[in-house]
Amino acid sequence: MPAQRLGSPHVMKAEEYLRLSEVKCAPLLAQMSPTSSAVICLDLAATVTGNPVDKSYFVKVSGLKRATYQCYLRSFESLLALQSSFGIREVAVQFSCLEAAHLASKILQRCS
């Protein structure tokens, strides 16, 4: 179980996210199993506290397909206001346009 690999502060943070998700993510939770929502909250807690975890294990335990898991994870991050800031390179990789990253960096350098 993922919770056994994480320390107590991480589990407490995951429980906090689970309680918040019941209020802020109710429509989303209606589409998910309780297990998958708990695993996603554990994943978020581990990420926020800086604890490295095996993402493939979380996906497996959640019972979701990888793409579905990632979609729900991003939705939870957004609804719980946990989004991290992205750099130019991360956005370029996400949208498969690495050549635009160099150009964007040049433009930002000119503006600053």
N, CA, C and O atoms as a GROMACS GRO file, in nm:
protein
  448
    1MET      N    1   0.084  -0.119   0.000
    1MET     CA    2   0.000   0.000   0.000
    1MET      C    3   0.088   0.125   0.000
    1MET      O    4   0.188   0.128   0.072
    2PRO      N    5   0.055   0.227  -0.078
    2PRO     CA    6   0.139   0.346  -0.088
    2PRO      C    7   0.157   0.416   0.046
    2PRO      O    8   0.265   0.469   0.073
    3ALA      N    9   0.055   0.419   0.130
    3ALA     CA   10   0.064   0.491   0.257
    3ALA      C   11   0.170   0.432   0.348
    3ALA      O   12   0.228   0.504   0.429
    4GLN      N   13   0.197   0.304   0.337
    4GLN     CA   14   0.296   0.241   0.423
    4GLN      C   15   0.436   0.288   0.386
    4GLN      O   16   0.524   0.286   0.472
    5ARG      N   17   0.460   0.330   0.265
    5ARG     CA   18   0.592   0.374   0.222
    5ARG      C   19   0.615   0.521   0.256
    5ARG      O   20   0.729   0.567   0.254
    6LEU      N   21   0.510   0.593   0.287
    6LEU     CA   22   0.522   0.734   0.320
    6LEU      C   23   0.516   0.749   0.472
    6LEU      O   24   0.455   0.668   0.541
    7GLY      N   25   0.578   0.855   0.522
    7GLY     CA   26   0.575   0.880   0.665
    7GLY      C   27   0.442   0.941   0.708
    7GLY      O   28   0.360   0.979   0.625
    8SER      N   29   0.424   0.951   0.838
    8SER     CA   30   0.301   1.003   0.896
    8SER      C   31   0.264   1.144   0.848
    8SER      O   32   0.146   1.168   0.820
    9PRO      N   33   0.358   1.240   0.838
    9PRO     CA   34   0.319   1.374   0.789
    9PRO      C   35   0.260   1.370   0.648
    9PRO      O   36   0.171   1.449   0.615
   10HIS      N   37   0.308   1.280   0.566
   10HIS     CA   38   0.258   1.269   0.429
   10HIS      C   39   0.116   1.214   0.428
   10HIS      O   40   0.031   1.259   0.351
   11VAL      N   41   0.092   1.118   0.514
   11VAL     CA   42  -0.042   1.059   0.522
   11VAL      C   43  -0.140   1.162   0.576
   11VAL      O   44  -0.254   1.171   0.529
   12MET      N   45  -0.096   1.240   0.674
   12MET     CA   46  -0.184   1.345   0.728
   12MET      C   47  -0.217   1.449   0.621
   12MET      O   48  -0.330   1.497   0.613
   13LYS      N   49  -0.118   1.484   0.540
   13LYS     CA   50  -0.140   1.580   0.431
   13LYS      C   51  -0.236   1.521   0.328
   13LYS      O   52  -0.322   1.591   0.276
   14ALA      N   53  -0.220   1.392   0.299
   14ALA     CA   54  -0.310   1.324   0.205
   14ALA      C   55  -0.453   1.323   0.259
   14ALA      O   56  -0.548   1.344   0.183
   15GLU      N   57  -0.468   1.300   0.388
   15GLU     CA   58  -0.601   1.303   0.449
   15GLU      C   59  -0.663   1.442   0.438
   15GLU      O   60  -0.783   1.456   0.413
   16GLU      N   61  -0.580   1.544   0.457
   16GLU     CA   62  -0.628   1.682   0.442
   16GLU      C   63  -0.677   1.707   0.299
   16GLU      O   64  -0.782   1.766   0.278
   17TYR      N   65  -0.599   1.661   0.200
   17TYR     CA   66  -0.639   1.677   0.061
   17TYR      C   67  -0.766   1.598   0.030
   17TYR      O   68  -0.849   1.644  -0.049
   18LEU      N   69  -0.780   1.483   0.090
   18LEU     CA   70  -0.899   1.402   0.067
   18LEU      C   71  -1.023   1.474   0.122
   18LEU      O   72  -1.128   1.476   0.057
   19ARG      N   73  -1.010   1.532   0.241
   19ARG     CA   74  -1.123   1.608   0.298
   19ARG      C   75  -1.156   1.730   0.211
   19ARG      O   76  -1.273   1.759   0.185
   20LEU      N   77  -1.052   1.801   0.168
   20LEU     CA   78  -1.075   1.917   0.080
   20LEU      C   79  -1.139   1.876  -0.052
   20LEU      O   80  -1.226   1.945  -0.104
   21SER      N   81  -1.096   1.762  -0.104
   21SER     CA   82  -1.151   1.716  -0.232
   21SER      C   83  -1.299   1.682  -0.221
   21SER      O   84  -1.373   1.696  -0.319
   22GLU      N   85  -1.342   1.637  -0.104
   22GLU     CA   86  -1.484   1.607  -0.086
   22GLU      C   87  -1.570   1.731  -0.102
   22GLU      O   88  -1.686   1.723  -0.141
   23VAL      N   89  -1.511   1.847  -0.070
   23VAL     CA   90  -1.584   1.973  -0.082
   23VAL      C   91  -1.564   2.036  -0.221
   23VAL      O   92  -1.660   2.077  -0.286
   24LYS      N   93  -1.438   2.042  -0.264
   24LYS     CA   94  -1.406   2.114  -0.387
   24LYS      C   95  -1.413   2.031  -0.514
   24LYS      O   96  -1.423   2.086  -0.624
   25CYS      N   97  -1.408   1.900  -0.501
   25CYS     CA   98  -1.402   1.813  -0.620
   25CYS      C   99  -1.518   1.714  -0.624
   25CYS      O  100  -1.505   1.607  -0.683
   26ALA      N  101  -1.630   1.748  -0.564
   26ALA     CA  102  -1.741   1.654  -0.553
   26ALA      C  103  -1.784   1.594  -0.687
   26ALA      O  104  -1.802   1.472  -0.695
   27PRO      N  105  -1.802   1.674  -0.794
   27PRO     CA  106  -1.842   1.614  -0.921
   27PRO      C  107  -1.737   1.516  -0.976
   27PRO      O  108  -1.771   1.414  -1.036
   28LEU      N  109  -1.612   1.549  -0.954
   28LEU     CA  110  -1.503   1.463  -1.000
   28LEU      C  111  -1.500   1.332  -0.920
   28LEU      O  112  -1.479   1.224  -0.976
   29LEU      N  113  -1.522   1.343  -0.789
   29LEU     CA  114  -1.520   1.223  -0.704
   29LEU      C  115  -1.633   1.127  -0.738
   29LEU      O  116  -1.622   1.006  -0.716
   30ALA      N  117  -1.743   1.181  -0.791
   30ALA     CA  118  -1.855   1.095  -0.828
   30ALA      C  119  -1.819   1.001  -0.942
   30ALA      O  120  -1.882   0.897  -0.960
   31GLN      N  121  -1.716   1.036  -1.020
   31GLN     CA  122  -1.673   0.955  -1.133
   31GLN      C  123  -1.562   0.857  -1.097
   31GLN      O  124  -1.523   0.774  -1.180
   32MET      N  125  -1.510   0.866  -0.976
   32MET     CA  126  -1.393   0.787  -0.936
   32MET      C  127  -1.428   0.692  -0.822
   32MET      O  128  -1.528   0.708  -0.753
   33SER      N  129  -1.342   0.593  -0.805
   33SER     CA  130  -1.357   0.505  -0.689
   33SER      C  131  -1.291   0.573  -0.569
   33SER      O  132  -1.202   0.657  -0.586
   34PRO      N  133  -1.333   0.538  -0.449
   34PRO     CA  134  -1.268   0.594  -0.329
   34PRO      C  135  -1.119   0.562  -0.323
   34PRO      O  136  -1.039   0.642  -0.273
   35THR      N  137  -1.082   0.446  -0.373
   35THR     CA  138  -0.941   0.407  -0.372
   35THR      C  139  -0.859   0.498  -0.462
   35THR      O  140  -0.753   0.545  -0.422
   36SER      N  141  -0.907   0.523  -0.584
   36SER     CA  142  -0.830   0.605  -0.676
   36SER      C  143  -0.818   0.748  -0.625
   36SER      O  144  -0.712   0.810  -0.642
   37SER      N  145  -0.922   0.803  -0.563
   37SER     CA  146  -0.911   0.939  -0.509
   37SER      C  147  -0.813   0.943  -0.392
   37SER      O  148  -0.739   1.040  -0.378
   38ALA      N  149  -0.812   0.840  -0.309
   38ALA     CA  150  -0.718   0.835  -0.197
   38ALA      C  151  -0.575   0.825  -0.247
   38ALA      O  152  -0.485   0.890  -0.192
   39VAL      N  153  -0.552   0.745  -0.349
   39VAL     CA  154  -0.417   0.730  -0.405
   39VAL      C  155  -0.370   0.860  -0.467
   39VAL      O  156  -0.254   0.898  -0.452
   40ILE      N  157  -0.459   0.928  -0.536
   40ILE     CA  158  -0.422   1.057  -0.596
   40ILE      C  159  -0.387   1.159  -0.487
   40ILE      O  160  -0.293   1.237  -0.503
   41CYS      N  161  -0.462   1.158  -0.378
   41CYS     CA  162  -0.430   1.248  -0.267
   41CYS      C  163  -0.295   1.213  -0.204
   41CYS      O  164  -0.221   1.302  -0.164
   42LEU      N  165  -0.264   1.085  -0.195
   42LEU     CA  166  -0.131   1.044  -0.147
   42LEU      C  167  -0.022   1.093  -0.240
   42LEU      O  168   0.082   1.141  -0.196
   43ASP      N  169  -0.046   1.082  -0.369
   43ASP     CA  170   0.050   1.128  -0.469
   43ASP      C  171   0.072   1.278  -0.455
   43ASP      O  172   0.186   1.324  -0.456
   44LEU      N  173  -0.035   1.354  -0.442
   44LEU     CA  174  -0.024   1.499  -0.426
   44LEU      C  175   0.052   1.535  -0.299
   44LEU      O  176   0.136   1.624  -0.300
   45ALA      N  177   0.022   1.465  -0.190
   45ALA     CA  178   0.089   1.492  -0.063
   45ALA      C  179   0.238   1.463  -0.074
   45ALA      O  180   0.320   1.539  -0.022
   46ALA      N  181   0.272   1.354  -0.139
   46ALA     CA  182   0.413   1.319  -0.156
   46ALA      C  183   0.485   1.423  -0.241
   46ALA      O  184   0.599   1.459  -0.212
   47THR      N  185   0.419   1.470  -0.344
   47THR     CA  186   0.479   1.571  -0.432
   47THR      C  187   0.499   1.702  -0.358
   47THR      O  188   0.606   1.763  -0.367
   48VAL      N  189   0.398   1.746  -0.285
   48VAL     CA  190   0.405   1.874  -0.214
   48VAL      C  191   0.511   1.870  -0.104
   48VAL      O  192   0.580   1.970  -0.081
   49THR      N  193   0.524   1.758  -0.038
   49THR     CA  194   0.622   1.748   0.071
   49THR      C  195   0.761   1.710   0.021
   49THR      O  196   0.855   1.700   0.100
   50GLY      N  197   0.774   1.688  -0.108
   50GLY     CA  198   0.905   1.660  -0.166
   50GLY      C  199   0.953   1.517  -0.147
   50GLY      O  200   1.073   1.490  -0.154
   51ASN      N  201   0.862   1.426  -0.122
   51ASN     CA  202   0.897   1.285  -0.102
   51ASN      C  203   0.889   1.212  -0.236
   51ASN      O  204   0.782   1.206  -0.296
   52PRO      N  205   1.000   1.157  -0.283
   52PRO     CA  206   0.996   1.085  -0.412
   52PRO      C  207   0.916   0.956  -0.399
   52PRO      O  208   0.932   0.881  -0.302
   53VAL      N  209   0.832   0.931  -0.496
   53VAL     CA  210   0.750   0.809  -0.497
   53VAL      C  211   0.753   0.746  -0.635
   53VAL      O  212   0.790   0.810  -0.734
   54ASP      N  213   0.712   0.623  -0.641
   54ASP     CA  214   0.704   0.549  -0.768
   54ASP      C  215   0.566   0.575  -0.828
   54ASP      O  216   0.467   0.516  -0.786
   55LYS      N  217   0.560   0.663  -0.926
   55LYS     CA  218   0.433   0.701  -0.988
   55LYS      C  219   0.364   0.581  -1.053
   55LYS      O  220   0.242   0.571  -1.049
   56SER      N  221   0.441   0.492  -1.112
   56SER     CA  222   0.379   0.376  -1.177
   56SER      C  223   0.310   0.287  -1.074
   56SER      O  224   0.209   0.224  -1.105
   57TYR      N  225   0.363   0.283  -0.952
   57TYR     CA  226   0.298   0.206  -0.846
   57TYR      C  227   0.165   0.270  -0.808
   57TYR      O  228   0.066   0.200  -0.788
   58PHE      N  229   0.165   0.402  -0.797
   58PHE     CA  230   0.040   0.473  -0.766
   58PHE      C  231  -0.064   0.450  -0.874
   58PHE      O  232  -0.182   0.428  -0.843
   59VAL      N  233  -0.024   0.453  -0.998
   59VAL     CA  234  -0.118   0.430  -1.109
   59VAL      C  235  -0.175   0.288  -1.098
   59VAL      O  236  -0.295   0.268  -1.115
   60LYS      N  237  -0.089   0.192  -1.071
   60LYS     CA  238  -0.132   0.052  -1.061
   60LYS      C  239  -0.231   0.034  -0.946
   60LYS      O  240  -0.335  -0.031  -0.963
   61VAL      N  241  -0.200   0.090  -0.831
   61VAL     CA  242  -0.286   0.074  -0.713
   61VAL      C  243  -0.419   0.148  -0.730
   61VAL      O  244  -0.521   0.106  -0.675
   62SER      N  245  -0.416   0.258  -0.805
   62SER     CA  246  -0.539   0.336  -0.823
   62SER      C  247  -0.644   0.262  -0.904
   62SER      O  248  -0.764   0.290  -0.892
   63GLY      N  249  -0.600   0.168  -0.988
   63GLY     CA  250  -0.694   0.096  -1.072
   63GLY      C  251  -0.732   0.171  -1.198
   63GLY      O  252  -0.824   0.130  -1.269
   64LEU      N  253  -0.665   0.281  -1.224
   64LEU     CA  254  -0.694   0.362  -1.342
   64LEU      C  255  -0.588   0.341  -1.448
   64LEU      O  256  -0.477   0.296  -1.419
   65LYS      N  257  -0.622   0.373  -1.571
   65LYS     CA  258  -0.522   0.374  -1.678
   65LYS      C  259  -0.434   0.496  -1.657
   65LYS      O  260  -0.476   0.594  -1.596
   66ARG      N  261  -0.312   0.489  -1.707
   66ARG     CA  262  -0.214   0.596  -1.686
   66ARG      C  263  -0.267   0.733  -1.731
   66ARG      O  264  -0.255   0.831  -1.658
   67ALA      N  265  -0.324   0.739  -1.849
   67ALA     CA  266  -0.375   0.867  -1.902
   67ALA      C  267  -0.488   0.921  -1.815
   67ALA      O  268  -0.495   1.041  -1.787
   68THR      N  269  -0.577   0.833  -1.772
   68THR     CA  270  -0.688   0.873  -1.686
   68THR      C  271  -0.636   0.922  -1.552
   68THR      O  272  -0.684   1.022  -1.499
   69TYR      N  273  -0.538   0.851  -1.498
   69TYR     CA  274  -0.478   0.890  -1.370
   69TYR      C  275  -0.418   1.030  -1.380
   69TYR      O  276  -0.440   1.114  -1.293
   70GLN      N  277  -0.342   1.055  -1.487
   70GLN     CA  278  -0.280   1.186  -1.505
   70GLN      C  279  -0.385   1.296  -1.519
   70GLN      O  280  -0.367   1.406  -1.467
   71CYS      N  281  -0.492   1.266  -1.588
   71CYS     CA  282  -0.600   1.363  -1.606
   71CYS      C  283  -0.663   1.398  -1.470
   71CYS      O  284  -0.682   1.515  -1.439
   72TYR      N  285  -0.695   1.296  -1.392
   72TYR     CA  286  -0.752   1.320  -1.259
   72TYR      C  287  -0.653   1.391  -1.168
   72TYR      O  288  -0.692   1.479  -1.091
   73LEU      N  289  -0.526   1.355  -1.176
   73LEU     CA  290  -0.424   1.419  -1.093
   73LEU      C  291  -0.416   1.568  -1.124
   73LEU      O  292  -0.411   1.650  -1.033
   74ARG      N  293  -0.415   1.603  -1.251
   74ARG     CA  294  -0.410   1.745  -1.289
   74ARG      C  295  -0.538   1.818  -1.246
   74ARG      O  296  -0.533   1.934  -1.204
   75SER      N  297  -0.651   1.749  -1.256
   75SER     CA  298  -0.777   1.811  -1.213
   75SER      C  299  -0.775   1.838  -1.063
   75SER      O  300  -0.816   1.945  -1.018
   76PHE      N  301  -0.728   1.741  -0.986
   76PHE     CA  302  -0.717   1.760  -0.841
   76PHE      C  303  -0.623   1.876  -0.810
   76PHE      O  304  -0.654   1.961  -0.726
   77GLU      N  305  -0.508   1.879  -0.876
   77GLU     CA  306  -0.412   1.989  -0.853
   77GLU      C  307  -0.478   2.123  -0.879
   77GLU      O  308  -0.461   2.217  -0.801
   78SER      N  309  -0.552   2.132  -0.986
   78SER     CA  310  -0.618   2.256  -1.023
   78SER      C  311  -0.727   2.293  -0.922
   78SER      O  312  -0.731   2.406  -0.873
   79LEU      N  313  -0.814   2.199  -0.891
   79LEU     CA  314  -0.926   2.228  -0.802
   79LEU      C  315  -0.882   2.254  -0.658
   79LEU      O  316  -0.947   2.328  -0.586
   80LEU      N  317  -0.771   2.192  -0.617
   80LEU     CA  318  -0.720   2.214  -0.482
   80LEU      C  319  -0.615   2.325  -0.478
   80LEU      O  320  -0.555   2.351  -0.374
   81ALA      N  321  -0.594   2.392  -0.592
   81ALA     CA  322  -0.499   2.504  -0.604
   81ALA      C  323  -0.358   2.462  -0.565
   81ALA      O  324  -0.291   2.532  -0.489
   82LEU      N  325  -0.312   2.349  -0.617
   82LEU     CA  326  -0.179   2.298  -0.588
   82LEU      C  327  -0.087   2.304  -0.709
   82LEU      O  328   0.021   2.244  -0.707
   83GLN      N  329  -0.127   2.373  -0.813
   83GLN     CA  330  -0.048   2.373  -0.936
   83GLN      C  331   0.089   2.434  -0.910
   83GLN      O  332   0.103   2.536  -0.842
   84SER      N  333   0.187   2.370  -0.965
   84SER     CA  334   0.323   2.423  -0.956
   84SER      C  335   0.347   2.513  -1.078
   84SER      O  336   0.280   2.501  -1.180
   85SER      N  337   0.443   2.600  -1.064
   85SER     CA  338   0.474   2.686  -1.178
   85SER      C  339   0.559   2.609  -1.278
   85SER      O  340   0.643   2.528  -1.240
   86PHE      N  341   0.536   2.635  -1.403
   86PHE     CA  342   0.608   2.568  -1.509
   86PHE      C  343   0.704   2.666  -1.575
   86PHE      O  344   0.676   2.785  -1.586
   87GLY      N  345   0.816   2.613  -1.619
   87GLY     CA  346   0.909   2.693  -1.695
   87GLY      C  347   0.881   2.676  -1.843
   87GLY      O  348   0.796   2.597  -1.884
   88ILE      N  349   0.954   2.751  -1.922
   88ILE     CA  350   0.936   2.746  -2.067
   88ILE      C  351   0.961   2.606  -2.119
   88ILE      O  352   0.885   2.555  -2.201
   89ARG      N  353   1.067   2.543  -2.072
   89ARG     CA  354   1.103   2.409  -2.121
   89ARG      C  355   0.993   2.307  -2.090
   89ARG      O  356   0.960   2.225  -2.176
   90GLU      N  357   0.937   2.311  -1.970
   90GLU     CA  358   0.832   2.216  -1.932
   90GLU      C  359   0.709   2.231  -2.021
   90GLU      O  360   0.649   2.132  -2.063
   91VAL      N  361   0.672   2.356  -2.048
   91VAL     CA  362   0.556   2.381  -2.134
   91VAL      C  363   0.585   2.335  -2.276
   91VAL      O  364   0.499   2.277  -2.342
   92ALA      N  365   0.706   2.360  -2.324
   92ALA     CA  366   0.744   2.318  -2.459
   92ALA      C  367   0.741   2.166  -2.472
   92ALA      O  368   0.697   2.113  -2.574
   93VAL      N  369   0.787   2.097  -2.370
   93VAL     CA  370   0.784   1.950  -2.372
   93VAL      C  371   0.640   1.901  -2.371
   93VAL      O  372   0.605   1.808  -2.445
   94GLN      N  373   0.558   1.962  -2.288
   94GLN     CA  374   0.418   1.920  -2.278
   94GLN      C  375   0.345   1.934  -2.411
   94GLN      O  376   0.261   1.851  -2.446
   95PHE      N  377   0.377   2.041  -2.487
   95PHE     CA  378   0.308   2.064  -2.613
   95PHE      C  379   0.390   2.021  -2.735
   95PHE      O  380   0.354   2.052  -2.848
   96SER      N  381   0.499   1.949  -2.710
   96SER     CA  382   0.584   1.894  -2.817
   96SER      C  383   0.632   2.000  -2.916
   96SER      O  384   0.625   1.981  -3.037
   97CYS      N  385   0.681   2.110  -2.863
   97CYS     CA  386   0.734   2.215  -2.950
   97CYS      C  387   0.862   2.271  -2.889
   97CYS      O  388   0.869   2.389  -2.852
   98LEU      N  389   0.962   2.186  -2.879
   98LEU     CA  390   1.088   2.226  -2.816
   98LEU      C  391   1.157   2.341  -2.890
   98LEU      O  392   1.226   2.422  -2.828
   99GLU      N  393   1.138   2.348  -3.022
   99GLU     CA  394   1.202   2.456  -3.096
   99GLU      C  395   1.149   2.593  -3.053
   99GLU      O  396   1.219   2.693  -3.067
  100ALA      N  397   1.028   2.598  -3.002
  100ALA     CA  398   0.970   2.725  -2.958
  100ALA      C  399   1.029   2.769  -2.824
  100ALA      O  400   1.023   2.888  -2.792
  101ALA      N  401   1.085   2.679  -2.747
  101ALA     CA  402   1.141   2.714  -2.617
  101ALA      C  403   1.258   2.810  -2.632
  101ALA      O  404   1.271   2.905  -2.555
  102HIS      N  405   1.343   2.785  -2.728
  102HIS     CA  406   1.459   2.873  -2.750
  102HIS      C  407   1.413   3.013  -2.790
  102HIS      O  408   1.464   3.112  -2.738
  103LEU      N  409   1.319   3.020  -2.881
  103LEU     CA  410   1.267   3.149  -2.926
  103LEU      C  411   1.199   3.223  -2.810
  103LEU      O  412   1.218   3.343  -2.794
  104ALA      N  413   1.123   3.153  -2.731
  104ALA     CA  414   1.055   3.215  -2.617
  104ALA      C  415   1.156   3.269  -2.516
  104ALA      O  416   1.137   3.376  -2.459
  105SER      N  417   1.264   3.196  -2.494
  105SER     CA  418   1.369   3.242  -2.403
  105SER      C  419   1.432   3.371  -2.454
  105SER      O  420   1.457   3.463  -2.375
  106LYS      N  421   1.459   3.378  -2.584
  106LYS     CA  422   1.516   3.499  -2.643
  106LYS      C  423   1.422   3.618  -2.625
  106LYS      O  424   1.466   3.727  -2.588
  107ILE      N  425   1.294   3.598  -2.649
  107ILE     CA  426   1.196   3.705  -2.636
  107ILE      C  427   1.188   3.754  -2.491
  107ILE      O  428   1.182   3.874  -2.467
  108LEU      N  429   1.189   3.662  -2.397
  108LEU     CA  430   1.184   3.700  -2.256
  108LEU      C  431   1.310   3.778  -2.214
  108LEU      O  432   1.301   3.871  -2.134
  109GLN      N  433   1.425   3.740  -2.268
  109GLN     CA  434   1.549   3.811  -2.237
  109GLN      C  435   1.544   3.954  -2.288
  109GLN      O  436   1.594   4.045  -2.222
  110ARG      N  437   1.485   3.975  -2.405
  110ARG     CA  438   1.473   4.109  -2.461
  110ARG      C  439   1.380   4.197  -2.377
  110ARG      O  440   1.401   4.317  -2.362
  111CYS      N  441   1.276   4.134  -2.323
  111CYS     CA  442   1.176   4.210  -2.247
  111CYS      C  443   1.224   4.244  -2.107
  111CYS      O  444   1.173   4.338  -2.045
  112SER      N  445   1.321   4.172  -2.056
  112SER     CA  446   1.363   4.199  -1.918
  112SER      C  447   1.486   4.285  -1.908
  112SER      O  448   1.531   4.316  -1.798
   0.00000   0.00000   0.00000
